[in-house]
Amino acid sequence: MIEAEHLSKRYGDKTAVDDLSFTVVPGRVTGFLGPNGAGKSTTMRLLLGLDRPTRGDARIAGRHYRDLPAPMRVVGALLEARAVHTGRSAYNHLLCLAQTQGIGRRRVEEVADLVGLTEVARKRAGGFSLGMGQRLGIAAALLGDPSVLILDEPVNGLDPEGIVWIRTLMQRLAAQGRTVFVSSHLMNEMAVTADHLIVIGRGRLIADCSTEEFIERSTEKMVIVRSPDAARLADVLAAEGAKITPEGDTVLTVTHMEAPRVGELASAERIVLHELTPRRGSLEAAFMELTRDSVEYGTAADPAAPAPPAASAPPAMPPAAPGAPDAAPADKGETR
C-alpha cells in the first residue's frame, strides 16, 4: 500500500505539490495522470524519499522509504530508465543493484529473461536503444520481487509488442495482490490498463476513482444512429428532448437520450434503423475535460491557456543507481 497525507512541496516560489492526499491499494493497477507540470514526478520522488516534502507525509507498506531495511524487496521503482552507467553491461548493472540488497545471481538472470534482455545482457547499456533501456529499468524495478511497484512512464520507447507485454505484466502483478502505481501520458493505454485513477493538476487532487467512473462522470454519453429517414427521426427525437447533431444525410449523433428509448421511438414511428450504437466518451476526452483548467503550459494557439509562471530552480536530480560510479570495464555494445 502507498499512502500520501497532505503532501506539499515548494521550490522557491513554485508549488509543485499542494496538500495532496491519496491511497494506492494492492490488487489493482492504479494510473497516475495529470498534465505536464502537474506534479506527478515530484510526487513519486516524495514517495521514494528522493525529495523531502515541505509539509505532509508519505509511506510505503506503512513505513517511510528511508526506514525500509531492504527497500528493493518492498518497492521497485522506475523513474529514469537511463540512469545507468553507460560503460557497464546490463547484467553487471543488475548484479550491482542485487548485491546491495543481498539478492543472488539467479534472480538477476530471471529478471533479464523476464524483460527480454537475455541475449543482450552482456552488452554495454550505453549502446541500448530507448526501448531496451526501458526494459532494463523495468528489470531493475522487479529485481527484489517487490510487493509495491512505482513506474513512471514505463511504456516510453517500447514498440507495440513491448507495450502489450508491460500492460499484461502490470495486470498480472496486480492480480497477485501487489500494489502497482503507474504514470503515463498515453490515455488510450491507461484506459485498457488501469483499474483505478488518481488525477492531479497543479499539484492538487482532481479525481480518485475507478477508470470507468472517471470516464462516465466526465464525458457525455451519446448514441450513433444511422437511418435512411434520418431527418424525420431527428424531428421525433428532438420532440422528446434529445439533442441531435446530424452527421451527413443518414447519420445522427444523439445525446440526452438512451439508446433503448431511441429504438422505441423509431419503432413507434416505423422508422427503419440501420445502426443504433451507444457510445461512451474516451479516457482522453474525459481527461481533457476534467483537467482543462489545470493545464500549466498551454500552446500559443489556445488564447485561454494561462501564461507560464516565472522560472524557478528545478528540483535536484535523483541520486545515481547504487554502484554506478565505479564502472566495470566496458563491454563491446551494439546499437539497436
C-alpha positions as CSV (number, residue, x, y, z in Angstrom):
1,M,0.0,0.0,0.0
2,I,1.1,3.6,-0.7
3,E,-0.1,6.4,1.4
4,A,0.3,10.1,0.8
5,E,-1.1,12.5,3.5
6,H,-1.3,16.3,2.9
7,L,1.9,16.2,0.8
8,S,3.2,19.6,-0.2
9,K,6.5,20.5,-1.9
10,R,7.7,24.0,-2.8
11,Y,10.8,25.0,-4.8
12,G,11.3,28.7,-4.1
13,D,8.0,30.4,-5.1
14,K,6.8,27.4,-7.1
15,T,4.4,24.9,-5.5
16,A,4.9,21.6,-7.3
17,V,2.7,19.5,-5.0
18,D,-0.1,21.2,-3.0
19,D,-1.8,19.4,0.0
20,L,-2.1,16.1,-1.9
21,S,-3.6,13.0,-0.2
22,F,-4.4,9.6,-1.7
23,T,-4.0,5.9,-1.0
24,V,-3.0,3.3,-3.6
25,V,-4.2,-0.2,-2.6
26,P,-3.0,-3.6,-3.6
27,G,-4.7,-5.8,-6.1
28,R,-5.3,-3.4,-8.9
29,V,-3.3,-1.2,-11.4
30,T,-3.7,2.5,-10.3
31,G,-3.0,5.0,-13.0
32,F,-1.4,8.4,-12.1
33,L,-2.5,11.1,-14.5
34,G,-2.0,14.8,-14.9
35,P,-1.0,17.5,-17.4
36,N,2.7,18.4,-17.9
37,G,3.8,20.2,-14.8
38,A,1.0,18.8,-12.7
39,G,3.5,17.4,-10.1
40,K,3.4,13.7,-10.9
41,S,7.2,13.2,-11.0
42,T,7.7,15.3,-7.9
43,T,5.0,13.2,-6.1
44,M,6.8,10.0,-7.0
45,R,10.1,11.4,-5.8
46,L,8.5,12.3,-2.5
47,L,7.1,8.8,-2.1
48,L,10.6,7.3,-2.6
49,G,12.4,9.7,-0.3
50,L,14.3,11.4,-3.2
51,D,12.9,14.7,-2.1
52,R,11.8,15.9,1.3
53,P,8.3,17.3,1.5
54,T,7.8,20.8,2.6
55,R,4.8,19.5,4.5
56,G,2.9,16.2,4.9
57,D,4.0,12.6,4.9
58,A,4.4,9.6,2.5
59,R,4.6,5.9,3.5
60,I,5.1,2.7,1.6
61,A,3.9,-0.5,3.3
62,G,3.3,1.6,6.4
63,R,6.9,2.9,6.6
64,H,8.9,5.8,5.2
65,Y,11.1,4.6,2.4
66,R,14.3,5.6,4.3
67,D,13.2,3.2,7.1
68,L,12.9,0.1,4.9
69,P,15.8,-2.3,5.8
70,A,15.8,-3.8,2.3
71,P,13.9,-1.3,0.1
72,M,14.2,-3.1,-3.2
73,R,12.5,-6.1,-1.7
74,V,9.5,-4.0,-0.7
75,V,9.2,-1.4,-3.5
76,G,10.5,-1.5,-7.1
77,A,10.7,1.9,-8.8
78,L,11.3,3.2,-12.4
79,L,11.7,6.9,-12.5
80,E,14.5,7.3,-15.0
81,A,15.4,4.2,-17.0
82,R,18.6,5.8,-18.5
83,A,20.1,6.3,-15.0
84,V,22.7,3.6,-15.6
85,H,26.4,3.6,-16.1
86,T,26.8,3.5,-19.9
87,G,30.0,1.5,-19.7
88,R,28.5,-1.3,-17.7
89,S,26.7,-4.3,-19.2
90,A,23.0,-4.8,-18.4
91,Y,23.9,-7.9,-16.4
92,N,26.5,-6.1,-14.3
93,H,24.2,-3.2,-13.7
94,L,21.5,-5.5,-12.3
95,L,24.1,-7.5,-10.4
96,C,25.5,-4.4,-8.7
97,L,22.0,-3.5,-7.6
98,A,21.3,-7.0,-6.5
99,Q,24.4,-7.2,-4.3
100,T,23.4,-4.1,-2.4
101,Q,20.2,-6.0,-1.3
102,G,21.6,-9.5,-0.8
103,I,19.9,-10.7,-4.0
104,G,21.5,-13.6,-5.8
105,R,22.7,-14.0,-9.3
106,R,19.9,-16.3,-10.2
107,R,17.3,-13.5,-9.7
108,V,19.4,-11.3,-12.0
109,E,19.1,-13.9,-14.7
110,E,15.4,-14.3,-14.1
111,V,14.5,-10.7,-14.5
112,A,16.8,-10.3,-17.5
113,D,14.9,-13.1,-19.1
114,L,11.5,-11.8,-17.9
115,V,12.0,-8.5,-19.7
116,G,13.6,-10.0,-22.8
117,L,17.2,-8.9,-22.4
118,T,18.9,-12.3,-22.0
119,E,20.5,-12.2,-25.5
120,V,22.0,-8.7,-24.9
121,A,22.6,-8.9,-21.1
122,R,26.4,-8.9,-21.6
123,K,26.2,-5.9,-23.9
124,R,27.1,-2.4,-22.8
125,A,24.0,-0.5,-21.6
126,G,25.2,2.7,-23.3
127,G,24.6,1.0,-26.6
128,F,20.9,0.2,-25.9
129,S,18.0,1.7,-27.7
130,L,15.4,3.7,-25.8
131,G,13.2,0.6,-25.6
132,M,15.9,-1.7,-24.5
133,G,17.0,0.8,-21.8
134,Q,13.3,0.9,-20.7
135,R,13.3,-2.8,-20.3
136,L,16.5,-2.7,-18.3
137,G,14.9,-0.1,-15.9
138,I,11.8,-2.4,-15.5
139,A,14.1,-5.3,-14.8
140,A,15.8,-3.3,-12.0
141,A,12.4,-2.4,-10.6
142,L,11.4,-6.1,-10.5
143,L,14.8,-7.3,-9.1
144,G,13.7,-7.6,-5.5
145,D,10.4,-9.3,-6.3
146,P,8.7,-6.3,-4.5
147,S,5.1,-6.1,-3.3
148,V,4.9,-2.4,-4.5
149,L,5.8,-1.1,-7.9
150,I,6.1,2.7,-8.8
151,L,6.6,3.1,-12.5
152,D,6.9,6.5,-14.3
153,E,6.1,6.2,-18.0
154,P,7.0,2.5,-18.3
155,V,5.9,2.2,-21.9
156,N,8.2,5.1,-23.1
157,G,10.2,3.9,-26.1
158,L,8.6,0.4,-26.3
159,D,7.3,-1.0,-29.6
160,P,3.6,-2.2,-29.8
161,E,4.7,-5.7,-28.7
162,G,6.5,-4.3,-25.7
163,I,3.5,-2.1,-24.8
164,V,1.3,-5.2,-24.7
165,W,3.9,-7.0,-22.7
166,I,4.3,-4.4,-20.0
167,R,0.5,-3.9,-19.8
168,T,0.0,-7.7,-19.3
169,L,2.8,-7.8,-16.7
170,M,1.4,-5.0,-14.6
171,Q,-2.1,-6.5,-14.7
172,R,-0.7,-9.9,-13.7
173,L,1.4,-8.4,-10.8
174,A,-1.7,-6.6,-9.6
175,A,-3.7,-9.8,-9.8
176,Q,-1.1,-11.4,-7.5
177,G,-2.0,-8.8,-4.8
178,R,0.8,-6.3,-5.4
179,T,0.4,-2.6,-5.4
180,V,1.0,-1.1,-8.9
181,F,1.2,2.6,-9.3
182,V,1.9,3.8,-12.9
183,S,2.0,7.2,-14.6
184,S,1.6,7.6,-18.3
185,H,0.7,10.2,-20.9
186,L,-0.8,7.6,-23.2
187,M,-4.5,7.9,-22.4
188,N,-5.6,5.0,-24.6
189,E,-3.1,2.7,-22.9
190,M,-4.2,3.8,-19.4
191,A,-7.9,3.2,-20.4
192,V,-7.2,-0.5,-21.0
193,T,-4.5,-1.0,-18.3
194,A,-5.6,0.9,-15.1
195,D,-8.5,-0.2,-12.9
196,H,-8.3,3.0,-10.8
197,L,-7.1,6.5,-11.5
198,I,-5.6,9.3,-9.4
199,V,-5.6,12.5,-11.4
200,I,-3.8,15.7,-10.3
201,G,-3.5,19.2,-11.7
202,R,-1.2,22.0,-10.5
203,G,-0.2,19.7,-7.6
204,R,-3.8,19.2,-6.4
205,L,-6.0,16.2,-6.4
206,I,-8.7,16.3,-9.1
207,A,-10.0,12.8,-9.1
208,D,-9.6,9.5,-7.2
209,C,-12.0,6.9,-8.6
210,S,-12.3,3.9,-10.9
211,T,-11.4,4.4,-14.5
212,E,-15.0,3.6,-15.6
213,E,-16.4,6.2,-13.1
214,F,-13.9,8.8,-14.3
215,I,-15.0,8.4,-17.9
216,E,-18.7,8.2,-17.1
217,R,-18.8,11.4,-15.0
218,S,-16.6,13.5,-17.2
219,T,-18.0,12.8,-20.6
220,E,-21.4,12.9,-22.1
221,K,-23.0,9.7,-23.3
222,M,-24.1,9.6,-26.9
223,V,-25.9,7.3,-29.4
224,I,-24.9,6.9,-33.0
225,V,-28.0,6.4,-35.2
226,R,-28.0,5.6,-38.9
227,S,-31.3,5.6,-40.8
228,P,-32.4,6.2,-44.4
229,D,-35.1,8.5,-42.8
230,A,-32.7,10.4,-40.5
231,A,-34.4,13.8,-41.0
232,R,-37.8,12.6,-39.8
233,L,-36.2,10.6,-36.9
234,A,-34.3,13.7,-35.8
235,D,-37.6,15.6,-35.5
236,V,-39.2,12.8,-33.5
237,L,-36.2,12.5,-31.1
238,A,-35.9,16.3,-30.7
239,A,-39.6,16.5,-29.8
240,E,-38.8,14.1,-26.9
241,G,-36.0,16.2,-25.6
242,A,-33.0,14.7,-27.3
243,K,-30.2,16.8,-28.6
244,I,-29.5,16.0,-32.3
245,T,-26.3,16.6,-34.3
246,P,-26.6,15.5,-37.9
247,E,-23.5,13.8,-39.4
248,G,-24.4,13.8,-43.1
249,D,-27.7,12.7,-44.6
250,T,-28.2,9.4,-42.8
251,V,-26.3,9.6,-39.5
252,L,-27.3,11.3,-36.3
253,T,-25.4,11.8,-33.0
254,V,-27.9,11.8,-30.2
255,T,-27.3,13.0,-26.6
256,H,-29.6,13.4,-23.7
257,M,-31.4,10.1,-24.6
258,E,-30.5,6.5,-24.0
259,A,-30.3,4.0,-26.9
260,P,-33.3,1.9,-25.9
261,R,-35.5,5.0,-25.9
262,V,-34.2,6.0,-29.4
263,G,-35.1,2.5,-30.6
264,E,-38.6,2.6,-29.1
265,L,-39.4,6.0,-30.7
266,A,-38.1,4.8,-34.1
267,S,-40.2,1.7,-33.9
268,A,-43.3,3.6,-32.9
269,E,-42.9,5.8,-36.0
270,R,-42.0,2.8,-38.2
271,I,-38.6,4.4,-39.0
272,V,-36.0,1.9,-40.3
273,L,-32.7,1.9,-38.4
274,H,-29.5,0.6,-39.9
275,E,-27.4,1.3,-36.8
276,L,-28.1,2.1,-33.2
277,T,-24.8,2.3,-31.2
278,P,-24.4,3.6,-27.7
279,R,-21.0,5.2,-27.3
280,R,-19.4,6.4,-24.2
281,G,-16.6,9.0,-24.1
282,S,-12.9,8.1,-24.1
283,L,-10.5,8.5,-21.3
284,E,-8.7,11.1,-23.3
285,A,-11.8,13.2,-23.7
286,A,-12.6,12.8,-20.0
287,F,-9.1,13.8,-19.1
288,M,-9.1,16.8,-21.3
289,E,-12.4,18.0,-19.9
290,L,-11.5,17.5,-16.3
291,T,-8.0,19.0,-16.4
292,R,-8.9,21.9,-18.8
293,D,-8.4,24.4,-16.0
294,S,-5.3,22.8,-14.6
295,V,-3.0,22.9,-17.7
296,E,0.0,24.9,-16.7
297,Y,1.7,25.3,-20.0
298,G,-0.7,26.0,-22.9
299,T,0.1,26.4,-26.6
300,A,0.1,29.8,-28.2
301,A,-2.9,28.7,-30.3
302,D,-5.0,28.4,-27.1
303,P,-5.8,32.0,-26.0
304,A,-7.5,30.7,-22.9
305,A,-4.4,28.9,-21.7
306,P,-2.7,30.6,-18.7
307,A,0.8,32.1,-19.2
308,P,3.7,30.1,-17.9
309,P,4.9,31.1,-14.4
310,A,8.3,32.7,-13.9
311,A,11.2,30.2,-14.0
312,S,12.2,28.8,-10.7
313,A,15.0,26.4,-9.6
314,P,14.4,22.9,-10.8
315,P,14.3,20.0,-8.3
316,A,17.5,18.2,-7.6
317,M,18.4,15.3,-9.8
318,P,17.8,11.8,-8.4
319,P,20.9,10.1,-7.0
320,A,22.7,7.6,-9.3
321,A,21.9,3.9,-9.0
322,P,23.9,2.1,-6.3
323,G,27.3,1.1,-7.6
324,A,27.2,3.3,-10.7
325,P,30.3,5.4,-10.2
326,D,32.8,2.5,-10.1
327,A,32.3,1.3,-13.7
328,A,33.3,-2.2,-14.7
329,P,35.4,-2.5,-17.9
330,A,33.2,-1.6,-20.8
331,D,31.7,-4.4,-22.9
332,K,31.5,-4.0,-26.7
333,G,27.9,-2.9,-27.2
334,E,25.6,-2.7,-30.1
335,T,23.1,-0.1,-31.1
336,R,19.6,-1.4,-31.8
